């Protein structure tokens, strides 16, 4: 039964991700992208990884895709502008595809992932004892993979700082009045009756 | 197989039909409460005490003409109210009304609710974009920014509750409050959570997305008849859902206030409904009392006050839990 669901949802993922790159309207593309994220969360659910499924919905659909949609809606892109850079970016796309496919091959060829040395928790034993995968993920992330976890957090922090630095410009273009000056204004200074 | 599916569908109806009735009567309750606060009578013409007013409103909404704006994106325009309403109903699958009275007792219940409520933005932002109107678009943009900002502090507050309960399952969170409700140790977070739910459901004083005085009616200005009705039902459904969530996280769900024989006589779902009704009353009370926030005030409240406070509270909670 699960395998049919898997085929159904992966068919939906592939078809909607093709629609992401082929649709003419940028907003429609983002909506298809959201649909893709959602279906990939369902794939995790089919593998009994409910924590990851919910995290994907919360992080990707609930936060990142909203910001995508937010930006795309406010940009005024026409159809021709989208198609313009196709040939220019095509080689880069091919390189990315090659990288991802080779990564997939690496993952599937080495059945057991490289495990850090002196592992304290055995994966198979833990799977038997604990039923909730939330606890298991916590157990692994904060013991054996602690340093990798911290490094990924640090990369995210760097990205955040980078975004803030890019967004801040030195010029102060904002027209603003301080609230203290506003409070100092008296009626007799502004309204004159002749 | 078929039999099991039929049973599940029956259970869904047992949840949804009372929910729809309570959404309908919440609108009546709101008009009565605001009427009483403003020394008016509220609806009192249709039926005894105006009790049939929600039904009359429903018939009115159903029988009016559905108008599609000329330049609107038809599919998204029709889809977004359906999405909003469906999302308001979806979360009820995991809400425990009494001990073991829940449609599906999944072990990431609280994350499920959080995920579903974070999807609620899409209904609004798609409605605003697809109606191809300036007012609707501005309302949708405001609403998206507001909901994202307050979701952050809601998520952080949920984390500190989860740390105390030690589980993501909603029933277990309620059962862990047997000795004391979490409103006692987490009182400041209760206040922040309640204010954030006001912002999350776009209710007054944070009803900027539909600020009547400046944006006409915000994202739903182009909607008529039942498409508008679905937005309306979705908003009130979300109010009830958020109150239920506050009840589960802070007010001990179906548990009575004191564990003695007299209180235990009253069944758990009655306690649950009493608590939810009280919180809903506070929602309406706040709406009738406070003026609307300014947009920059709303943003600075969310990011500069609630976010650091709730983050700080997580650290305090973890320190306390680690040492005791």
Interface residues (C-beta under 8 A of the other chain):
Chain A: X27 X31 X34 X50 X51 X54 X55 X57 X58 X61 X62 X63 X66 X67 X69 X70 X73 X74 X131 X132 X134
Chain B: X76 X106 X107 X108 X111 X112 X114 X115 X118 X119 X121 X122 X125 X126 X129 X137 X141 X144 X145 X148 X151 X155 X168
